[in-house]
Every structure is written in C-alpha cells, then in structure tokens.
Amino acid sequence: MWLTLWRTFGIVFFIVSSLPGCMPGHYERQLLNDLLKNYNTLERPIANESSAIVVKLGLTLQQIIDVDEKNQILTTNVWLNFEWTDHNLIWNESEYGGVADLRIPPKYLWTPDVLMYNSADEAFSSTYPTNVVVTSSGVCTHIPPGIFMSTCRIDITWYPFDDQKCEMKFGSWTYDLAKIDLQLQSQDGGDISGYIANGEWDLIAVPGKRNTLSYSCCPEVYVDVTFKIHIRRRTLYYFSNLIMPCVLISSMALLGFTLPPDSGEKLTLGVTILLSLTVFLNIVTENIPETSDAVPLISTYFNCIMFMVASSVVLTVVVLNYHHRTPTTHTMPNWIKCVLLQWLPWILRMNRPGKKITWKTIMMSNKMREMELKERSSKSLLANVLDIDDDIRQIQAMGTGTPTGGARGTPSHNGGYPRLLGRSYEEGGPLMTPHSSFCFNNTRELQNILRELRHITNQMRSDEDDMEVILEWKFAAMVVDRFCLITFTLYTVVSSIVVLLSAPHVLIYND
C-alpha cells in the first residue's frame, strides 16, 4: 500500500515539474548577476560618450492638496515618469528563459539627477524611491510618486475670481544639454486622467514646455521641462460667506434712511452697522493674502461698501440736525429753500401734505418771492417813518380818549377851547360829567382788551410762522433721507454689478 502511494506521488511531481513556467527562477537571478556584475552606477549608460542620453519626462497629477496664498506655496500629489535607454542593460530573452523585464531598485542603477528647481520642501526632493522597470531592449522606466511643495507666485488682483498658473520646473542638476537631453514625454503636457477634484480649485489644464537656457554660474546650456498647472478658484464659498453678508450689511445701512428721526434709533443703527462691518472686514482680511503688489477685487468692493456705510452715518447726522432745527437757532438759507423744498422734491416726486409740488408752483413761488423783495426795497425810509408815526399817534389817541384825524374837536366861540361833554370851561361847570367818566373808563378797558387780543393774535401768528419754519426743516430732512436712500441704493447695486462684470469670470459652481 505504501509503495503504491509513493509511486503515485512521484508520477504527479514529475508531471507538475514538467509543465512550462514551473521551473525554478534561476534565469532571473542569473540575468541580474550578469547585468550588475560589472555595472557602474556613476557611468552614463550610452554607447558613444560624445552624445547625450535622451531622458523623457512626463507628469501625472493626482491631486492638488493645498494652495497657500500667504506663503505662495502649491502642494500637489504627483507621479513623475522617467524613461531612458540604458545601453548596459540589454539582453537576449531566449538566453535567459524568456525573461522580458526586471524590477531593480534605483540605487543599483544609473538614474538621471532630475530635481524640481522651484521646490519649497525642506528635503528638496520628496519622491519615493520605487523600483526601475528594465526591459530586454534596455528601456528603463522609473515612476517615483511624491508630495511636491513648489513655489508659486499668487496673483490676487481678481481674488476671489482669480486664475492661478503655478509652474513645476524639472531639470538635471549637474548634467548639461551635452550630457542629458531632457525631453517632454507627451506634447499634451501632464496626465490628468486620474485627477481627484479639489473642493476649492478647478483644474483647467497642465501644459508642458521644454526650455533651454544658460545660467550665470555656468557657461553650458541646460535644459528643463516646465509643467504649468492652470487652476481656477471656485467662488461659491466666497459668495455665501463673504459677498452676501457684506451686501446684507450694506442693505441694513440703506434701511436706516427709512427710519423716522423722532424714533431716536436712527444714528444708533448706522453706527452699529458700521461697527459690525468693520469687525466683519477684519475677519475677512485674515484670509486675504498679504501683498502690496495688487489690491484684491474683493478688497476694492469692501472698501466701496465701507465708504457707503460711513457716508450714510455722516448724512444721518445731517438729517438729524435738519430735523431738530428751530427758528430761534437757525435761519433757512435761500439755497436750501430752492434745492430741498422745491427742485429736489419735484425730482423725487415728493409732496408735502396739502401742498403739491409741481413746476408751476415752483415758478409761482419764485415770482412771489421776487415781488416781495421788490416791494420791500421800493419803500423809502420816509414812508416807513410816516407809517411808524401814524401808528404811534393812533395808539396815543386811543390811550387819552382824544379822537384823531377828522374826529378832532373844532375851535369854539369861547376862546377856541373844545367843547367835549357838558358845560364849557368858561362857564364854570365841570369838564366831564359822570356819564362821560363812565364811558371813558369803558373805553380804556376796551382798549386794554384790544391790546391783549392783538398781542395774542400776534403771538399765534408768530407761533404759526415758527411752526411753518420747523415743518420746512423737517421736510428738508425728509428730502435728504429720500435722496440718500435712492442714491446709496443705486451706488450699492452699481458697485456690485461693476465688481462682478470686471472679474474675468464669475464661476459659482461646477459639476
């Protein structure tokens, strides 16, 4: 029984070992020994030392990790793709059991010393040393991945509606063009087929370009391959967190012009909005890159809104000043009457209660004012004096009971003395009878009552005139409020539209 089992196991082992591909890997080991036996990693692997070895460079962009605007650093996840032909690594596949390629660590082979010139990493070279794939024809493919930190000049002129073009410049550090001919692997630039989208930036393109130039340190000509990563900022975050709050705060400042001045909260509202906008701008400036090369577009917009809010506070003070003016402290100038009580209300379609302001009423009031001025200026000084003298004589006559004008007594036959009431003075009788004395007392009381009525009437007329002036000042304040409301509303709308239209693009969201 045991003999039968051993025979069966031997037959199975013979069949399995005779299958193709199941032989031990001594061909690959022998090939490695033969290739690396006399291999020198310091030697350029080329048949003719006078010619340059051609190295093709490609780039595969996997992800944009971060764009640091303040420090102007771009952090990306990139796979580099090097391809060159090593003359010392060529073999015949039939001699080594059909082995077509090998995976060899880069420390055992010659590799081009290609670095990123504009690296901002502390280690400068941040690639992982992956194996080099070598084919039987000597073609070597090396794809080292890495997290690259490259310097990038950030242009914030149109922030946050900006495009950025960050360069990644690769070239040999010690070999010039005569030793290594660095070429672009694909004319389309970098490979973005496996790119992972970024939440803040949209990737537009990754073009590549080959450059040759000489440096001041060395007379030789050096070659480099530069990949330019073109990205565009997504603005949905900035619309919802920067622009919209600023517009809402500015609209609250506009609502302050609709608040009645008598409420007592008009100025408080304006100052509160100004302080809130100032605090908001201080928070926003922490995210804006600190540079003096250009003023960001959003900073220009915020400065316009800040100017509008500050101006609204100043004009609110003017409105409150006009609203609380009285005739005892201020006299309304003619230009204010003309502008704030006639022309500007007519333009703004504003009317006072019971007084409709039209073109005809404005012209009629101006003509009436001119006629009053001419009438006042036409009176001479003598006429004014005569009017005053007549008034004084009338008052004195009413106080003494003596009639004035045509009511004066005429000379009598007895010495020309007037005969008032009762007997004459020459007849020895009393000058005034009891009846005449009673009438005289009643006349004095009537005169006092008339004087008081005139005083009360003049006071009421004066109060009405003062109230009319106060109402004119309040209406002027109302006109200024309405004018500021319309003006600043147009200013806010126009400034917002101008900012959006001046941007090179307004990209809120992309699928």
C-alpha positions in Angstrom: 0.0 0.0 0.0 2.7 2.5 0.9 4.6 1.5 -2.2 1.6 2.4 -4.3 1.3 5.8 -2.7 5.0 6.7 -3.3 4.7 5.7 -6.9 1.6 7.9 -7.4 3.3 10.9 -5.7 6.4 10.5 -7.9 4.2 10.5 -11.1 2.3 13.6 -10.0 5.6 15.5 -9.1 7.1 14.6 -12.5 4.0 15.9 -14.4 3.9 19.1 -12.4 7.6 19.8 -12.7 7.5 19.2 -16.5 4.8 21.9 -17.1 6.1 25.2 -18.6 6.7 28.1 -16.2 7.1 25.9 -13.2 10.9 25.7 -13.3 12.9 27.4 -10.5 13.7 31.2 -11.2 17.4 30.8 -11.7 17.3 32.6 -15.1 16.3 35.9 -13.5 18.9 35.5 -10.8 21.5 34.7 -13.4 20.4 37.7 -15.5 20.7 40.0 -12.6 24.1 38.7 -11.8 25.3 39.1 -15.4 23.9 42.6 -15.8 25.0 44.1 -12.5 28.3 42.2 -12.3 30.4 45.0 -13.8 27.8 47.7 -13.8 28.9 51.2 -12.6 26.2 53.5 -11.3 28.4 56.5 -11.9 28.8 55.8 -15.6 26.4 57.3 -18.2 24.9 54.3 -19.9 25.4 55.2 -23.5 27.4 53.6 -26.4 29.0 56.9 -27.6 30.2 59.1 -24.8 30.2 62.2 -27.0 26.4 62.0 -27.5 23.8 62.9 -24.9 21.5 60.4 -23.3 17.8 61.1 -24.1 15.6 61.2 -21.0 11.9 61.6 -21.5 9.9 63.2 -18.6 6.2 63.0 -18.0 4.0 64.1 -15.1 0.7 62.6 -13.7 -1.2 65.0 -11.5 -3.2 63.1 -8.9 -4.4 65.8 -6.5 -4.0 69.4 -5.6 -3.6 69.2 -1.8 -3.3 72.9 -0.8 -2.7 76.3 -2.3 -1.1 78.6 0.4 -1.8 82.1 -0.8 0.0 83.8 2.1 3.3 81.8 1.7 2.8 81.3 -2.1 3.3 77.5 -2.0 1.5 74.9 -4.0 1.3 71.4 -2.6 0.5 68.6 -5.0 0.5 64.8 -5.3 2.4 64.0 -8.4 3.8 60.9 -10.2 6.9 61.6 -12.3 7.5 59.4 -15.3 11.2 59.0 -16.4 12.1 57.0 -19.5 15.6 56.4 -20.9 17.6 53.7 -22.6 20.4 52.1 -20.7 23.0 50.6 -23.1 24.4 48.4 -20.4 21.1 46.7 -19.6 20.4 44.9 -22.9 20.0 41.1 -23.1 18.6 38.3 -25.3 15.4 36.9 -23.8 16.0 33.5 -25.3 19.2 33.1 -23.4 17.5 33.7 -20.1 14.4 31.6 -20.3 12.2 34.3 -21.9 12.7 36.9 -19.1 11.5 40.1 -20.7 11.8 42.7 -17.9 13.3 43.2 -14.5 12.5 45.3 -11.4 15.6 46.8 -9.9 15.9 49.3 -7.1 17.3 52.7 -8.3 20.3 52.6 -6.0 21.8 49.8 -8.2 21.3 51.7 -11.5 22.3 54.9 -13.0 19.4 57.4 -12.8 19.2 61.0 -14.0 19.6 63.5 -11.3 16.5 65.4 -12.2 15.1 67.7 -9.5 12.4 70.3 -9.2 14.1 73.6 -9.3 11.4 75.6 -7.5 10.9 73.2 -4.7 9.9 74.6 -1.3 10.3 71.3 0.6 12.8 71.0 3.4 14.2 67.8 1.9 14.0 69.4 -1.6 13.5 66.0 -3.2 10.3 64.3 -1.9 10.0 61.4 -4.2 9.7 57.8 -3.0 12.5 55.5 -4.4 10.4 53.0 -6.3 11.9 50.2 -8.5 13.0 50.8 -12.0 11.4 48.6 -14.7 14.0 47.5 -17.2 13.1 45.7 -20.5 15.3 43.5 -22.6 15.9 46.3 -25.1 17.5 48.5 -22.3 14.5 50.8 -21.9 14.3 51.9 -18.3 11.0 53.3 -16.8 11.1 55.0 -13.4 7.8 56.3 -11.9 8.5 57.8 -8.5 5.5 59.3 -6.7 5.8 62.2 -4.3 4.2 65.1 -2.4 5.7 68.1 -4.0 5.8 71.6 -2.5 6.6 74.1 -5.2 6.8 77.9 -5.1 4.0 79.7 -6.9 3.6 83.4 -7.5 0.0 84.1 -6.5 -1.7 86.9 -8.4 -4.6 88.2 -6.2 -5.7 91.0 -8.5 -9.0 89.3 -9.2 -9.4 87.5 -5.9 -11.7 85.6 -5.3 -12.5 85.4 -9.1 -8.9 84.6 -9.9 -6.9 82.1 -12.0 -3.5 80.8 -10.9 -0.8 79.4 -13.0 1.8 77.5 -10.9 4.9 76.2 -12.5 6.8 73.0 -11.7 10.3 73.2 -13.3 12.3 70.0 -13.6 15.8 69.6 -14.9 19.1 67.9 -14.3 21.1 69.4 -11.5 24.6 68.6 -12.9 24.3 67.4 -16.5 24.1 70.0 -19.2 22.5 69.6 -22.6 25.6 67.9 -24.0 25.2 65.1 -21.4 21.4 64.7 -20.9 18.8 65.7 -23.4 15.7 66.1 -21.3 12.6 65.9 -23.5 8.9 66.2 -22.9 7.2 62.7 -22.9 3.9 64.0 -24.3 3.2 67.2 -26.1 -0.2 67.3 -24.4 1.5 68.1 -21.1 0.7 66.4 -17.9 -1.7 63.4 -17.5 -4.8 64.3 -15.6 -6.9 61.2 -16.3 -6.7 60.1 -12.6 -7.0 63.6 -11.1 -9.1 63.9 -7.9 -11.1 67.1 -7.9 -10.4 69.8 -5.4 -13.2 71.5 -3.4 -11.7 75.0 -3.8 -10.0 74.9 -7.2 -10.9 73.7 -10.6 -8.2 72.2 -12.8 -8.1 73.8 -16.2 -5.0 72.3 -17.9 -1.5 71.1 -17.2 0.6 72.1 -20.3 4.3 71.3 -20.5 7.2 73.0 -22.3 10.8 72.3 -22.9 13.2 75.2 -22.3 17.0 75.6 -22.8 18.9 78.4 -21.1 22.2 79.3 -19.6 22.8 80.4 -16.0 25.2 82.9 -14.7 27.1 80.3 -12.8 27.9 78.1 -15.7 28.6 78.7 -19.4 26.9 75.4 -20.5 23.4 75.2 -21.8 21.0 73.5 -19.5 17.6 72.1 -20.5 14.5 71.8 -18.3 10.9 70.7 -18.7 8.3 73.0 -17.1 4.7 72.0 -16.3 2.3 74.8 -15.8 -0.7 73.9 -13.6 -3.6 76.2 -14.5 -6.2 76.3 -11.8 -9.3 78.4 -11.2 -10.9 79.3 -7.9 -14.4 78.2 -7.1 -16.4 81.1 -5.8 -19.4 79.5 -4.1 -17.8 79.7 -0.7 -16.9 83.3 -1.1 -20.3 84.2 -2.4 -22.0 82.7 0.6 -19.5 83.7 3.3 -18.0 87.0 2.1 -20.0 88.8 -0.5 -23.6 88.0 0.6 -23.0 89.1 4.2 -21.4 92.3 3.0 -24.4 93.0 0.8 -26.9 92.3 3.6 -25.0 94.6 6.0 -25.0 97.4 3.4 -28.7 96.9 2.8 -29.3 97.3 6.5 -27.5 100.7 6.3 -29.9 101.6 3.5 -32.9 100.8 5.7 -31.6 103.3 8.2 -32.7 106.1 5.8 -36.3 104.9 6.1 -36.3 105.1 9.9 -38.1 108.2 11.3 -35.7 110.7 13.0 -38.1 111.0 16.0 -37.6 107.3 16.9 -34.2 108.1 18.4 -32.6 105.0 16.9 -31.6 106.3 13.5 -28.0 107.2 14.4 -27.6 104.2 16.7 -28.5 101.9 13.8 -26.0 103.5 11.5 -23.1 103.3 14.0 -23.9 99.7 14.9 -23.9 98.7 11.2 -20.6 100.5 10.7 -19.0 98.6 13.7 -20.3 95.3 12.5 -19.0 95.8 9.0 -15.6 96.8 10.5 -15.4 93.6 12.5 -16.5 91.5 9.5 -13.8 93.1 7.4 -11.2 92.3 10.0 -12.2 88.7 9.8 -12.1 88.7 6.0 -8.6 90.2 5.8 -7.2 87.2 7.7 -7.9 85.0 4.6 -6.7 87.5 2.0 -3.1 87.2 1.0 -0.8 89.9 2.5 0.8 91.5 -0.5 1.4 95.0 -1.8 1.7 94.0 -5.5 -2.0 94.4 -6.2 -5.3 95.2 -4.4 -7.7 92.3 -4.5 -11.0 92.8 -6.2 -12.9 91.8 -3.1 -11.0 94.4 -1.0 -12.0 97.1 -3.5 -15.6 96.0 -3.2 -15.4 96.0 0.6 -13.8 99.5 0.6 -16.7 100.8 -1.5 -19.2 99.3 0.9 -17.3 100.7 3.8 -17.3 104.1 2.3 -21.0 103.9 1.7 -21.8 102.9 5.3 -19.5 105.6 6.7 -21.1 108.2 4.4 -24.6 107.1 5.5 -23.7 107.7 9.1 -22.4 111.2 8.3 -25.6 112.0 6.3 -27.7 110.6 9.1 -26.2 113.2 11.4 -27.0 115.9 8.8 -30.6 114.7 8.6 -31.0 114.7 12.4 -29.5 118.2 12.5 -32.0 119.5 9.9 -34.9 117.7 11.6 -34.4 119.3 15.0 -33.6 122.9 13.9 -35.9 125.7 15.1 -36.3 129.4 14.0 -34.7 130.6 17.2 -31.4 128.8 16.4 -31.2 128.7 12.6 -32.5 130.6 9.6 -33.1 128.7 6.5 -30.9 130.0 3.6 -32.5 130.6 0.2 -30.4 127.9 -1.5 -31.8 125.3 0.9 -35.3 126.5 0.2 -34.7 126.3 -3.5 -33.0 123.0 -3.5 -34.5 121.0 -0.7 -38.0 122.4 -0.7 -38.6 122.9 -4.4 -36.4 121.3 -7.0 -35.2 118.1 -5.3 -38.7 117.1 -4.0 -40.0 117.7 -7.5 -37.4 115.5 -9.0 -38.0 112.8 -6.3 -41.8 113.1 -6.7 -42.3 114.1 -3.1 -45.2 116.3 -1.9 -46.0 117.9 1.4 -49.4 117.3 3.0 -51.8 119.7 1.3 -49.1 121.2 -0.9 -48.4 119.6 -4.2 -45.0 120.5 -5.7 -45.1 121.0 -9.4 -43.3 123.0 -12.0 -46.0 125.7 -11.9 -46.0 126.0 -8.1 -42.2 126.3 -8.1 -42.2 129.1 -10.7 -45.1 130.9 -8.9 -43.4 130.8 -5.5 -40.2 132.2 -7.1 -42.2 135.0 -8.7 -43.9 135.8 -5.4 -40.6 135.9 -3.6 -39.2 138.3 -6.2 -42.3 140.6 -5.9 -42.0 140.7 -2.1 -38.3 141.6 -2.4 -39.1 144.4 -4.9 -41.9 145.7 -2.7 -39.7 145.8 0.4 -36.9 147.5 -1.5 -39.3 150.1 -3.1 -40.4 151.6 0.3 -38.4 154.6 1.1 -37.1 155.5 4.5 -39.6 158.5 4.8 -42.6 156.3 4.1 -41.5 153.8 6.8 -41.1 156.7 9.3 -44.5 158.1 8.4 -46.1 154.7 8.9 -44.4 154.4 12.3 -45.5 158.0 13.3 -49.1 157.3 12.3 -49.2 154.1 14.4 -47.7 155.9 17.4 -50.3 158.7 17.2 -53.1 156.3 16.9 -52.0 154.4 20.0 -51.7 157.7 22.0 -55.1 158.9 20.9 -56.7 155.6 22.0 -55.0 155.9 25.3 -56.2 159.5 26.1 -59.6 159.2 24.5 -58.9 162.0 22.1 -60.2 161.3 18.6 -57.7 161.5 15.7 -57.9 162.7 12.2 -61.3 164.1 11.3 -62.8 163.4 14.8 -60.7 166.1 16.4 -62.7 168.9 18.1 -63.1 172.2 16.3 -62.4 175.6 18.0 -65.5 177.0 19.8 -66.8 180.5 20.2 -65.3 180.8 23.7 -61.6 181.2 23.2 -61.2 178.3 20.9 -61.3 175.6 23.6 -63.0 172.4 22.6 -66.4 171.6 23.9 -66.2 168.0 24.8 -69.1 166.9 27.1 -71.1 169.1 29.5 -70.5 172.7 30.0 -67.5 174.6 28.8 -64.6 175.6 31.0 -65.5 179.3 30.9 -69.0 178.6 32.2 -67.5 177.3 35.4 -69.0 173.8 35.1 -67.1 170.5 35.4 -65.1 169.4 32.4 -66.6 165.8 32.4 -69.9 164.5 33.7 -70.3 161.1 35.5 -71.7 159.7 32.3 -68.7 160.8 30.4 -66.4 159.4 33.1 -68.1 156.0 32.8 -67.7 156.0 29.1 -64.1 156.9 29.4 -63.4 154.0 31.8 -65.1 151.6 29.5 -63.1 152.9 26.6 -59.9 152.2 28.4 -61.0 148.7 29.3 -61.9 148.1 25.7 -58.5 149.4 24.6 -56.7 147.1 27.0 -58.8 144.1 25.8 -58.0 145.1 22.2 -54.3 145.3 23.1 -54.3 141.9 24.6 -56.2 140.4 21.7 -53.6 141.9 19.3 -50.8 140.5 21.4 -52.4 137.1 21.5 -53.1 137.3 17.7 -49.5 138.3 17.0 -48.2 135.5 19.2 -50.4 133.0 17.5 -49.3 134.3 14.1 -45.7 134.1 15.3 -46.1 130.6 16.5 -47.7 129.6 13.2 -44.8 131.1 11.4 -42.3 129.3 13.6 -44.2 126.0 13.2 -44.1 126.6 9.4 -40.3 127.0 9.5 -39.9 123.9 11.7 -42.0 121.9 9.3 -39.9 123.2 6.4 -36.7 122.0 8.2 -38.3 118.6 8.9 -39.4 118.3 5.3 -35.9 119.2 4.2 -34.6 116.4 6.4 -37.1 114.0 4.8 -35.9 115.1 1.4 -32.3 114.4 2.3 -33.3 111.0 3.7 -35.1 110.1 0.5 -32.3 111.3 -1.7 -29.7 109.3 0.3 -31.9 106.2 0.1 -32.1 106.3 -3.6 -28.5 107.4 -4.2 -26.9 104.8 -1.9 -29.2 102.0 -3.2 -28.1 102.8 -6.8 -24.5 103.0 -5.6 -24.6 99.6 -3.9 -26.3 97.9 -6.9 -23.9 99.5 -9.4 -20.8 98.8 -7.4 -21.8 95.1 -7.0 -22.6 94.8 -10.8 -19.3 96.5 -11.7 -17.3 94.2 -9.5 -18.9 91.1 -10.9 -18.6 92.3 -14.5 -15.0 93.4 -14.1 -13.9 89.9 -13.0 -12.5 87.7 -15.7 -15.0 85.0 -14.8 -17.8 84.5 -12.3 -17.7 80.8 -11.6 -20.0 79.9 -8.7 -20.2 76.1 -9.0 -19.1 73.4 -11.4 -20.4 69.9 -11.6 
